[in-house]
């Protein structure tokens, strides 16, 4: 299970980097070289997500969605230098609990 969480966070890093690369080009008017970084990052993201040891893609995507949201807020702080609001913190806690319910609940089903 720890490996899956790590893979989800790695996938999130590459998806956020990929999408942010496009953001930089089209919103912040940075060099088009960032599009290449974005495309490569998004390919790595998709490949990494397939390495998660879950049987169904939909369940993997649901868990990943929560990890993505938390990772995006970390990106907000460390890359974009913005602070969490209390709503960011509360929402992240709720999402984390949901991730745990889906992942741990289904791990128990797989082991019975």
C-alpha positions in Angstrom: 0.0 0.0 0.0 2.9 2.4 0.7 4.2 1.8 -2.8 0.8 2.8 -4.3 0.8 6.0 -2.3 4.3 6.9 -3.4 3.4 6.1 -7.0 0.3 8.3 -6.8 2.4 11.2 -5.5 5.0 10.7 -8.2 2.2 10.6 -10.8 0.7 13.8 -9.3 4.1 15.6 -9.5 4.5 14.8 -13.2 0.8 15.7 -14.0 1.1 19.0 -12.2 4.4 19.8 -13.8 3.0 18.9 -17.2 -0.1 21.0 -16.8 1.9 23.9 -15.2 4.2 23.9 -18.2 1.3 24.6 -20.4 0.1 27.2 -17.9 3.5 28.9 -18.1 3.4 29.1 -21.9 -0.2 30.1 -22.5 -0.9 32.1 -19.3 2.4 33.5 -18.3 3.8 33.8 -21.8 7.0 31.8 -21.2 9.1 30.0 -23.8 7.4 27.3 -26.0 10.2 25.0 -24.9 8.0 24.4 -21.8 5.5 22.6 -24.0 8.0 19.9 -24.6 8.6 19.6 -20.8 4.8 19.4 -20.4 4.3 16.7 -23.0 7.1 14.5 -21.5 5.8 15.1 -18.0 2.3 14.1 -18.9 3.5 10.9 -20.6 5.5 10.0 -17.5 2.4 10.7 -15.4 0.2 8.4 -17.4 2.8 5.6 -17.3 3.4 5.9 -13.6 -0.3 5.7 -12.9 -0.5 2.3 -14.7 2.1 0.9 -12.2 -0.3 1.2 -9.2 -1.3 -2.3 -8.0 -5.1 -1.9 -8.2 -7.4 -4.0 -10.3 -9.7 -1.3 -11.6 -8.7 1.9 -13.3 -11.7 3.8 -12.0 -10.8 3.1 -8.4 -7.2 4.1 -9.0 -8.4 7.3 -10.6 -10.6 8.1 -7.6 -7.8 7.6 -5.2 -5.4 9.5 -7.4 -7.9 12.4 -7.7 -7.6 13.0 -3.9 -3.8 12.7 -4.0 -3.8 15.1 -6.9 -5.7 17.7 -5.0 -3.4 17.5 -2.0 -0.4 17.6 -4.2 -1.8 20.7 -6.1 -2.0 22.5 -2.8 1.5 21.6 -1.9 2.5 22.9 -5.3 0.6 26.1 -4.5 2.8 26.7 -1.5 6.2 25.6 -2.7 6.2 26.6 -6.4 3.7 29.5 -6.5 4.6 30.8 -3.0 0.9 31.1 -1.8 -0.3 30.2 1.6 -2.9 27.6 2.6 -6.3 29.0 3.6 -8.2 27.3 6.4 -10.5 25.9 3.7 -7.6 24.4 1.8 -6.6 22.7 5.1 -10.1 21.5 5.9 -10.7 20.3 2.4 -7.4 18.4 2.3 -8.2 16.6 5.5 -11.6 15.5 4.2 -10.0 14.3 1.0 -7.3 12.4 2.8 -9.9 10.6 4.9 -11.8 9.7 1.6 -8.6 8.4 0.1 -7.9 6.2 3.1 -11.5 4.8 3.1 -11.3 3.9 -0.6 -7.8 2.5 -0.5 -7.9 0.6 2.8 -11.4 -0.6 2.4 -10.7 -2.1 -1.0 -7.4 -3.6 0.3 -9.3 -5.6 2.9 -11.8 -6.8 0.2 -8.9 -8.0 -2.0 -7.3 -9.9 0.9 -10.5 -11.8 2.0 
